[in-house]
């Protein structure tokens, strides 16, 4: 897996990797991460095509998912301890 690009964002780290004819888009926020895989053949313009589909609406949804992930994990952790 090789890193192809990083997209600056104040809410999370966004990295784009290439592996086995797929793009892997990884979002990181603290100790949480989300990743999405898409075939290179499905994207026009290579990595620039990835930048085009990562619009503000999608990134906002990813950030909301991080909030849900964090609260779900915190609730589980509190039940355990």
ZAKOL-308141 format. One line per 10 residues: for each residue x, y, z of C-alpha. Coordinates in steps of 0.5 Angstrom, whole numbers, m for minus. Layout:
N
X Y Z  ... .
***
This chain:
81
0 0 0  3 7 m2  1 14 0  m2 18 m6  m4 24 m3  m7 28 3  m12 33 4  m12 38 9  m18 38 13  m19 42 20 .
m23 36 23  m20 30 21  m14 27 17  m15 25 10  m10 20 6  m11 17 0  m7 10 m1  m7 6 m7  m7 m2 m7  m9 m7 m12 .
m12 m3 m17  m16 0 m11  m16 7 m8  m17 7 0  m19 13 3  m18 14 10  m20 19 15  m17 19 22  m19 23 28  m16 22 35 .
m16 14 36  m22 13 31  m21 12 23  m26 10 17  m24 8 11  m27 7 4  m25 3 m2  m26 4 m9  m24 1 m16  m19 5 m20 .
m23 4 m26  m29 7 m23  m25 14 m22  m24 19 m28  m18 23 m27  m14 19 m22  m13 22 m15  m16 28 m18  m22 25 m19  m22 23 m11 .
m21 30 m9  m27 31 m13  m32 26 m10  m30 28 m3  m34 34 m2  m36 38 4  m43 34 5  m39 28 5  m34 30 9  m39 33 14 .
m42 26 14  m36 23 16  m35 27 22  m42 26 24  m40 18 24  m34 20 28  m38 23 33  m43 17 33  m37 12 34  m34 16 39 .
m40 16 43  m42 8 42  m35 6 44  m35 11 50  m42 8 52  m39 1 52  m33 3 55  m37 5 61  m41 m1 62  m35 m5 62 .
m32 m1 67 .
***
